Amino acid sequence: MKVLTNPLLPGFYPDPSVCRKGEDYYLVTSSFEYFPGIPIFHSRDFVHWHQIGHCLTRPQQLNLDHIKPSKGIYASTIRYREQDGLFYISSTLVKDPPYYGNINFYITAKDPAGPWSDPVIIQGAESIDPTLFFDGDRTYYLGNLRPFPQELSREERSIWLQEMDLPSGRLIGQRWILRTDGALHGAVAPEGPHLYKIGGWYYLMIAEGGTDHNHSVTIFRSRQIEGPYEVNPRNPVLTHRNLRRDYPINSTGHADLIQLSNGEWWAVLLASRPDGGDYRNLGRETFAVPVIWEDEWPVFSPDTGHVEFTYPAPALPVCRWEEAPACDSFESSTLDLRWNLLRTPRREVYSLTQRPGWLRLFLSPFRLTDLENPAFIGRRQQHLSFAARLMMAFVPAEGEAAGLAMLMNHEYHLALLRGQENGVGHVSLWRCFAGKSECLGRVPCEATHFWLRVTAYEQDYSFYMATEPEHWQPVCEHVCGTLLSKEVAGGFTGTYIGLYATSNHQPTTNYADFDWFEYQPLVP
C-alpha cells in the first residue's frame, strides 16, 4: 500500500497553503526573519514534495532590516487564477506592535519556481494572514484585524472581507465583518482565514485557539459571500487540544483545503512534534490529512479525528523526486535551496566561486546577538535526533571566530567556534541564554584546517572537533538543548543549524572557507 507520511515537510515550515494547477500541486509556508522568503514546494502525487525555489528572493521585494525574531513574513496563501494563468501569493510583512506598520501585499508569477513580481501593496488592509479569493471576475481580500490594537494582551480578532481592485491592490466597496468570534465564544486569536466556494456554499475556514496546544481548525458556511455564516455544529473540525501536552503530534491548526485532480479532498495544516518532553525545537511543521464530506461539511481525518503519522496515499500516480544529498559539497555556483540567511543581505555574505568547491563566508562585524544580517547561513533542524558536521579552513585574527552555530533567535543559541584570544588558538562552545553568553567548553586548536561536529539525541547535545579526519575530541558533551525550543526562547520559529563567522564588532576583510556540510538523522 502506498503511504503518505507526516510531517509532509519536517522542520520549521509553518502555516502551509496549497493550490493546484492541473495535475501539479504547489505549497508555500511562512519564513519570518529569514531570507530568501516564502519557500515554495512542488508535488505531482501529494506525497513526495521538493523545493523549487523561494518567492521573495530580491532585497527590493523583502526588507527585513532590523526585524526582530518571529516578525517578518507571516502566513502566506497561494492560489492559481485560471483567467490570467497567474499564481498569486498574498502575505504580510509583520513589524513591531501595535502592528500599524504591517504591510499586506501580493506577488504573482507565471511559473511558481519564479521569478515572482515585486509586491503589490494592498492599500488599507489591516493585521495579518491575507487570502485573495477569486469569485468569477471579482477579487476579494479576506483577512483579520485586532479590534483593540493598543491592548496587545487582548486576543480578539475579527475576520473581514472586502472587494479588491486586482491591478492596483486597492480595496473597494463595503467591508463585511464575517466573524467577531471563532466557533468558541471569546476564542483566542481567530486568524488564518481561507474562503472556498464548493457546491453552492461559501465556506470560511479559520484557525483559532492560538498557535499552541489549544490550536484548532474551525469552519463556517453561507449561501452569500458576505454572510451570515453558520457555525458547523461539529466544530472544531480538527484539534489536539483534548490530548496530553506531550502527545507525539500537537498544536494542530491553520489548515488549507484542496481537491486533488482525482476528486479526493485533503488538507494541509501545521502541527508540532514535542522534542524530549514538552519542548518543540523543530518549530511548527507541515502535515496533511484526508478529508471527506458529510451533510455538506468537511470531516478531517475521518477515521480517527486526529492527525496521524501515516495515511493511505492519494490514488495518484507516484512521482518521486531525486532526494537532496545529506552532504552539501558546495560544488554549485548557486546556494542550495535549503539554506537561508538571517534578515536581508546588504553586502556580500558569501561566495561559491572565489574558491571553487568551497563556500567562502566573509566575516561580519555583527554577532548572532545583533538584530542585523550577520555572516550566518543556516538550514532547518528537521529531526528530533540528528548529527551535523563540517570541514573548514580558517585563520582567525585576534578576536575573530567562525564555525558551526545552532540558532533559535538572537538571545538563545549555541555556537562551536574556532577562535583566537591573546595569541592562543582554540575551539570553544558558546551558549547564549536570555542574551547572556558563556563559554561551556574549550580545547586548544592551532590548526587551520579542521572538522566540527554536533550530535543531538532529543535534548542531549554534544559538540566535538577534530584536526584529523574522524579523530573527534569532545569540546562539551551532554548540553541541554531546550534553550533552542519555543517554550524557552519564545517566538514562532524553529531551530536553524549552519555556518557562522564574526569579527566581533571589529572591521575585517577575513573569511572562513567551508569544504562541505553534512546533516543526517539519527535513531534515538
C-alpha positions in Angstrom: 0.0 0.0 0.0 1.3 3.5 -0.9 1.6 5.7 2.2 1.6 9.4 2.9 4.0 10.1 5.8 3.7 13.0 8.2 5.1 15.5 8.6 4.9 16.3 5.0 7.6 18.9 5.4 9.7 18.2 8.5 11.2 21.1 10.4 10.2 24.8 10.6 7.7 25.0 7.8 4.6 26.5 9.4 1.3 28.0 8.1 1.1 25.9 4.9 -1.1 26.9 2.0 -1.6 24.8 -1.2 -3.1 25.1 -4.6 -3.4 23.1 -7.8 -2.9 23.7 -11.5 -3.9 20.7 -13.5 -2.0 17.7 -12.0 0.6 19.8 -10.2 0.4 21.0 -6.6 2.3 23.9 -5.1 2.7 24.6 -1.4 4.2 27.6 0.5 4.9 28.3 4.1 5.9 31.2 6.4 9.5 32.3 6.6 9.6 35.1 9.3 13.0 36.8 9.6 14.8 34.5 7.1 15.9 35.4 3.6 15.0 34.5 0.9 11.4 34.4 1.9 8.4 32.1 1.4 9.8 28.7 0.4 7.7 27.0 -2.4 7.4 23.3 -3.0 6.0 21.2 -5.9 4.4 17.7 -6.0 2.5 15.6 -8.5 1.3 12.9 -6.2 0.7 14.9 -3.0 3.1 12.6 -1.2 6.6 13.5 -2.5 7.5 17.2 -2.4 10.6 19.0 -3.5 11.5 22.7 -3.1 11.6 24.6 -6.4 12.5 28.0 -5.0 11.7 30.9 -2.9 9.1 33.6 -3.7 10.9 36.6 -2.2 14.4 36.5 -3.5 15.4 40.1 -4.1 16.2 42.7 -1.4 13.8 45.1 -3.0 11.0 42.5 -2.5 11.7 41.9 1.2 13.1 44.5 3.6 13.9 42.6 6.8 16.4 45.1 8.1 16.5 45.0 12.0 13.5 42.7 12.1 13.1 41.1 15.5 12.8 37.3 15.8 9.4 35.9 14.8 8.5 39.0 12.9 8.8 39.3 9.2 6.9 37.2 6.7 3.8 35.6 8.3 1.3 33.1 6.9 1.1 33.3 3.1 -1.7 32.0 0.8 -1.1 30.6 -2.7 -3.8 30.5 -5.3 -3.9 29.9 -9.1 -6.2 32.1 -11.2 -7.2 30.5 -14.5 -8.4 33.7 -16.0 -4.9 35.1 -16.4 -2.8 32.0 -15.9 -1.1 33.5 -12.9 -0.2 32.2 -9.4 -0.9 34.7 -6.6 0.6 34.7 -3.2 -0.7 37.1 -0.5 1.2 37.6 2.7 2.1 40.0 5.5 5.4 41.7 6.5 4.9 42.0 10.2 6.7 44.7 12.2 6.6 45.7 15.8 3.5 46.0 17.9 0.9 47.6 17.8 1.3 46.4 14.2 0.2 49.6 12.4 3.3 49.2 10.3 2.3 45.8 8.9 2.4 45.6 5.1 -0.1 43.3 3.4 0.8 42.5 -0.2 0.6 40.1 -3.0 3.0 38.9 -5.7 2.5 37.0 -8.9 4.3 34.6 -11.2 3.6 32.6 -14.4 6.0 29.9 -13.2 5.8 29.1 -9.5 9.5 28.4 -9.5 9.9 32.2 -10.2 10.8 34.8 -10.7 8.0 36.4 -8.7 6.9 40.0 -9.2 7.6 42.9 -6.9 5.0 43.2 -4.1 1.7 45.0 -4.8 0.8 46.7 -1.6 -2.9 46.1 -0.5 -3.8 49.6 0.5 -5.9 50.0 3.6 -5.5 46.3 4.7 -5.0 45.6 8.4 -3.4 42.9 10.6 -2.2 39.5 9.2 -3.0 36.3 7.2 -4.5 37.7 4.0 -6.2 35.5 1.4 -7.2 36.5 -2.1 -10.4 34.9 -3.2 -11.4 34.9 -6.8 -15.1 34.6 -7.5 -15.9 34.9 -11.2 -14.5 38.3 -12.3 -14.3 39.6 -8.8 -11.4 39.5 -6.4 -11.9 39.7 -2.6 -9.5 40.3 0.2 -10.0 38.2 3.3 -8.1 39.0 6.4 -8.3 39.6 10.2 -7.9 42.6 12.4 -7.4 43.5 16.0 -10.4 45.5 17.3 -8.2 46.7 20.2 -4.7 47.1 18.6 -3.3 49.1 21.5 -4.2 46.4 24.0 -1.8 43.7 23.0 -2.8 41.2 25.7 -6.3 41.0 24.2 -6.6 38.2 21.7 -9.8 39.1 20.0 -9.8 39.1 16.2 -12.4 40.0 13.6 -12.5 38.2 10.2 -13.3 40.6 7.4 -13.9 40.6 3.7 -13.8 43.4 1.1 -13.7 43.5 -2.7 -10.3 44.5 -4.2 -9.2 46.1 -7.4 -6.7 43.4 -8.5 -4.3 45.5 -10.6 -3.9 48.3 -8.0 -4.4 46.4 -4.8 -6.9 49.0 -3.8 -9.8 47.9 -1.5 -13.2 49.0 -2.9 -16.8 48.9 -1.8 -18.2 47.8 1.5 -16.3 45.9 4.2 -18.1 43.0 5.7 -17.2 41.6 9.2 -17.8 37.9 8.7 -16.9 36.8 12.3 -16.2 38.7 15.5 -15.6 35.4 17.2 -14.4 31.9 16.4 -16.6 28.9 16.8 -15.9 29.2 20.5 -17.3 32.4 22.1 -14.3 34.5 23.1 -12.0 32.3 21.1 -8.3 33.2 21.3 -6.8 34.5 18.1 -9.3 33.8 15.2 -6.9 34.1 12.3 -5.6 32.3 9.2 -8.9 32.7 7.2 -9.5 30.9 3.9 -12.6 31.1 1.7 -13.8 28.4 -0.7 -16.9 28.1 -3.0 -18.0 24.5 -3.0 -21.4 23.1 -4.1 -23.3 26.4 -3.8 -21.8 27.2 -0.4 -19.2 29.7 0.6 -17.0 28.0 3.3 -15.0 30.1 5.7 -12.2 28.2 7.5 -10.1 29.7 10.2 -7.6 28.9 12.9 -8.4 29.7 16.5 -7.2 28.9 20.0 -3.7 30.4 19.4 -0.9 28.5 17.6 0.0 26.4 20.7 -1.7 23.4 22.5 -5.2 24.9 22.1 -4.8 25.4 18.3 -7.7 24.2 16.2 -9.4 24.3 12.8 -13.0 25.6 12.6 -15.3 26.1 9.7 -18.5 28.1 8.8 -20.7 28.4 5.7 -23.1 30.8 3.9 -25.0 30.9 0.7 -23.9 34.5 0.2 -20.2 35.6 0.3 -21.0 38.4 2.7 -22.7 36.1 5.2 -24.2 35.5 7.6 -22.0 32.4 8.2 -23.5 29.5 10.1 -21.3 27.5 12.5 -20.5 23.9 11.8 -22.1 22.0 14.8 -19.1 19.6 14.8 -16.5 22.4 15.3 -13.6 22.3 15.8 -13.2 20.0 12.8 -9.6 19.3 13.9 -7.7 19.8 17.1 -5.4 18.0 19.5 -6.2 20.3 22.5 -8.0 17.3 24.1 -4.8 15.3 24.2 -2.0 15.4 26.6 0.6 18.1 26.1 3.4 15.7 25.1 1.3 13.8 22.6 3.6 13.0 19.7 1.7 15.5 17.5 0.3 18.6 19.0 -0.7 22.2 18.3 -2.7 21.3 15.2 -4.3 24.1 13.2 -4.1 26.7 10.4 -5.3 24.4 7.6 -5.9 24.9 3.9 -8.3 22.7 1.8 -7.6 21.3 -1.6 -9.4 19.0 -4.1 -7.0 16.7 -5.9 -7.2 16.0 -9.6 -8.8 12.6 -8.9 -11.6 14.2 -6.8 -10.1 13.4 -3.4 -10.1 16.1 -0.7 -7.2 16.7 1.5 -6.0 19.5 3.9 -2.5 20.7 4.8 -2.0 22.2 8.2 0.6 23.0 10.8 1.4 20.9 13.8 4.4 20.3 16.1 6.3 17.3 17.4 7.5 17.6 21.1 11.2 17.1 21.5 12.3 15.3 24.7 9.3 16.5 26.7 7.0 19.5 26.3 9.6 21.3 24.1 9.5 22.0 20.4 12.9 22.7 18.9 11.8 21.9 15.4 9.0 24.6 15.5 5.8 24.1 13.6 5.8 21.7 10.7 3.6 20.9 7.7 1.3 17.9 7.9 -1.6 16.6 5.7 -4.8 14.8 6.5 -7.6 13.3 4.2 -11.0 15.0 4.2 -14.4 13.6 3.3 -17.8 15.4 3.2 -20.9 14.7 5.3 -24.0 16.8 5.3 -22.1 19.3 3.2 -19.5 19.8 5.9 -15.9 18.6 5.7 -14.7 15.8 8.1 -11.0 15.9 8.7 -9.0 12.6 9.3 -12.4 10.8 9.3 -11.2 7.5 10.8 -9.7 8.9 14.0 -10.4 12.7 14.1 -6.7 13.3 14.9 -3.6 13.9 12.8 -1.8 10.6 12.2 1.8 9.9 11.2 0.7 7.8 8.2 -2.3 7.6 5.9 -3.1 5.6 2.7 -1.7 7.8 -0.1 -4.0 9.6 -2.5 -4.8 7.5 -5.5 -2.5 9.3 -7.9 0.4 8.1 -10.0 3.6 8.0 -7.9 6.1 10.8 -8.7 9.3 10.7 -6.7 12.0 13.4 -6.9 15.7 13.0 -6.5 16.5 13.3 -2.8 18.8 16.1 -1.8 22.1 14.7 -0.6 22.9 14.6 3.1 26.2 16.4 2.4 26.4 19.7 0.6 29.9 19.8 -1.1 29.3 23.4 -2.4 30.2 22.4 -5.9 27.4 24.5 -7.4 27.8 28.2 -8.2 24.4 28.8 -6.5 23.4 28.1 -2.9 21.2 25.1 -2.3 17.6 26.0 -1.7 17.7 24.5 1.9 20.0 27.4 3.0 18.8 30.7 4.4 20.4 34.0 5.6 19.2 35.9 8.6 17.5 39.1 7.5 18.0 40.9 4.2 21.7 40.9 3.0 23.0 44.4 2.3 26.6 43.2 1.5 28.3 40.1 0.0 27.8 37.5 2.7 29.4 34.5 0.9 30.9 33.3 -2.4 30.8 29.9 -4.1 33.2 31.0 -6.9 36.2 32.6 -5.2 37.4 29.2 -4.1 35.6 26.6 -6.3 34.2 23.6 -4.4 34.2 25.6 -1.2 31.7 28.1 0.4 33.6 31.2 1.4 31.9 33.1 4.3 33.0 36.6 4.7 33.4 37.6 8.4 31.0 40.3 9.5 31.4 42.6 12.5 27.9 41.6 13.5 27.2 38.8 16.0 24.3 36.5 16.3 23.2 38.6 19.2 22.7 41.7 16.9 19.5 42.4 15.1 21.4 42.7 11.9 22.4 40.5 8.9 25.3 38.5 10.4 27.5 36.1 8.5 25.2 33.2 9.1 24.0 30.7 6.6 21.6 28.1 8.1 19.3 25.3 7.3 16.4 23.9 9.4 16.8 21.2 12.0 14.3 18.6 10.7 14.7 15.6 13.1 14.4 15.1 16.8 17.8 13.4 16.8 20.5 14.2 14.2 24.2 14.7 13.6 25.8 17.5 11.7 29.4 18.0 10.8 31.6 20.2 8.6 35.1 20.7 7.3 36.5 24.2 7.2 39.7 26.2 6.7 40.1 29.4 8.8 43.0 31.5 10.1 41.5 33.8 12.7 42.9 37.1 13.7 42.7 38.2 17.3 39.0 38.2 18.5 37.7 36.6 15.3 35.7 33.4 15.3 34.0 31.0 12.8 32.4 27.6 12.8 29.0 26.0 13.4 26.0 27.6 15.1 22.6 26.5 16.2 20.2 29.3 16.3 16.7 29.8 17.8 17.0 33.6 18.0 19.4 36.4 18.9 19.1 35.7 22.6 19.1 31.9 22.5 21.7 29.9 20.5 24.8 27.7 20.7 28.0 28.2 18.7 31.0 25.9 18.3 33.7 28.3 17.1 37.4 28.3 16.2 38.8 31.5 17.7 42.0 33.3 18.7 42.5 35.1 22.0 45.7 36.5 23.4 47.6 34.8 20.7 46.2 31.4 21.6 44.0 29.3 19.2 41.1 27.3 20.5 37.7 25.7 19.6 35.1 26.8 22.1 31.4 26.1 22.7 29.4 29.2 23.5 25.9 29.3 24.9 23.8 32.4 24.7 20.8 32.2 27.1 18.5 35.1 27.6 21.0 37.3 25.8 23.9 36.4 28.1 26.8 34.4 26.6 29.1 32.0 28.4 31.8 29.5 27.4 30.8 25.9 28.2 34.0 24.2 27.0 37.3 24.9 25.2 40.1 22.9 23.7 43.4 24.2 22.2 43.5 24.3 18.4 46.1 25.9 16.2 45.1 24.1 13.1 44.0 26.0 10.1 42.0 23.0 8.6 39.7 21.2 11.0 36.4 19.5 11.5 33.4 20.3 13.7 30.5 18.1 14.7 27.3 18.2 16.8 25.2 15.2 17.7 21.7 15.5 19.3 19.6 12.8 20.8 16.4 14.8 21.5 17.6 17.4 24.1 21.0 15.8 24.7 23.5 17.8 22.6 27.3 17.0 22.3 29.9 19.0 20.4 33.3 17.8 19.0 36.2 19.0 17.0 39.0 17.2 15.1 42.3 18.2 13.4 42.4 14.8 11.6 39.5 13.1 9.9 37.3 11.1 12.3 39.6 11.7 15.3 37.0 13.5 17.3 37.8 15.3 20.6 34.9 16.4 22.8 34.6 20.1 23.4 31.4 19.9 25.5 29.1 16.9 25.9 25.6 16.5 27.2 24.5 20.1 26.8 20.7 20.6 27.4 19.2 21.7 24.1 15.9 23.1 25.5 17.1 26.7 25.0 16.5 26.1 21.3 12.8 25.4 21.9 10.0 28.0 21.7 9.0 27.0 25.2 12.2 28.5 26.5 13.2 31.1 23.8 9.6 32.1 22.7 8.5 33.0 19.3 7.1 31.1 16.3 10.2 29.7 14.5 12.3 26.6 14.8 16.0 25.8 15.2 18.4 26.5 12.4 21.9 25.0 12.2 24.7 26.2 9.9 27.8 28.3 9.2 28.8 31.4 11.2 31.7 33.8 11.1 32.2 37.1 13.1 34.9 39.6 13.8 33.1 40.6 17.0 32.3 44.3 16.1 35.8 44.9 14.6 36.5 45.8 10.9 37.9 42.9 8.9 38.5 41.5 5.4 38.9 38.0 6.6 36.9 35.0 5.6 36.3 31.3 6.5 36.2 28.6 3.9 33.8 25.6 4.3 34.6 22.5 2.2 31.3 20.7 3.0 28.5 20.4 5.4 26.6 17.2 6.3 23.3 16.8 8.1 21.8 13.3 8.9 19.0 12.0 11.1 19.9 9.7 14.0 17.9 6.9 15.6 17.3 7.8 19.2 
